[in-house]
Amino acid sequence: MKKLSGSQKWLIGIGVILVLLVLWFAGSYNGLVRSDETVNEKWANVQTAYQRRADLIPNLVEVVKQYAEHEESIFIAVTEARSAMMSAKTPAQLQSADNQLTSTLKTLFAVAENYPNLKANENFLSLQDELAGTENRIKTERDIYNGAVKDMNVKVRRFPTNIVANMFGFDLKESFESNPGSENVVDVKGLF
């Protein structure tokens, strides 16, 4: 077996370093892609939870309408707030629309307070329970989303992965930040 010369050892050393750099680069890139897709998936879950809430609202409004036909302004406000929530594209937009919708729902439930037959209506009570459960799901999905955003943002900011992130345009993701007090689930039963 022939002994390697100094220049051959040097080339082999450089080759090993290059292979390690390529492997690190590929691993960093793939990790960023995985984290980015996880954030996208979790955001979709947040939107799905809000969609479920938005889907319950027309049924709730319809039940209340049967008892309170002269309360047209509240029905319009709820519909507009629901539309704003459905068109939200970012956590900040969704938060703002959610605040508007929560406010109009409180007004809707206050209107329902004036109609004892409505408060005893089986459909209304069922929708109330479903809405309360959906509020819990929304909070859970927001928390999971924020965890995925945190993981992604750490990768984007941490050295040396931040080099790969900057090269390929991986940006910090926006987390969902609720207004003070909005972390509490809306107690729709408590409004009666």
C-alpha positions, 0 to 999 in steps of 0.5 A, a space after each residue: 500500500 502506497 503512503 499518501 503524500 502531504 498534499 493528498 492528505 490535505 485534499 482528503 481533509 478539504 474533501 471531508 470538510 466540504 462533505 460535512 459542510 454540505 451535509 450540515 447545509 442540507 440538514 439545516 435547510 431541511 429542518 427549516 422546511 420541516 419547521 415552516 411546514 409545521 407552522 403552516 399546518 398549525 395555522 391551518 388548524 387554527 383557521 379550522 377551529 375558527 371556521 367551526 366557530 363561524 359555522 355555528 354562528 349562523 345557526 345561533 343567529 337563526 334560532 335567536 331570530 325566531 324569537 327576536 325578530 325586531 333585533 335586526 341590528 345585532 344580526 347584521 353586526 354578528 354577520 359583519 363580524 363573522 365575515 371579518 373573521 373569515 377573511 382574516 389572513 394573519 394572526 393579528 387580523 384574526 385577533 382583531 376580528 375575533 375581538 369584534 365577533 366576541 363583542 357582538 356575540 355578547 350582545 346577541 346573548 344579552 338580547 337572548 336574555 330578554 326571551 325566556 322561551 329562547 333561553 329554554 330552547 333545546 337548539 339554542 342550548 345545544 348551540 351554546 354548548 357547541 360554541 363553548 367547546 369550540 372556544 376551548 378548541 380555538 385556544 388549544 389550537 392557538 397554543 399549539 400554533 404559537 409553539 410551532 412558531 416559537 420553534 421555527 423562529 428559534 431556528 431562523 434566529 439561531 447561529 449557524 442555521 440563520 445563515 441558511 435561513 437568510 440565504 433562502 428567505 425563511 423569515 420569522 413567523 408571527 405568533 398569535 397574541 391575544 389581548 389581555 383578558 382574551 385568554 379566558 374562554 367566553 362563558 356563554 352560559 354565564 351570560 344568562 
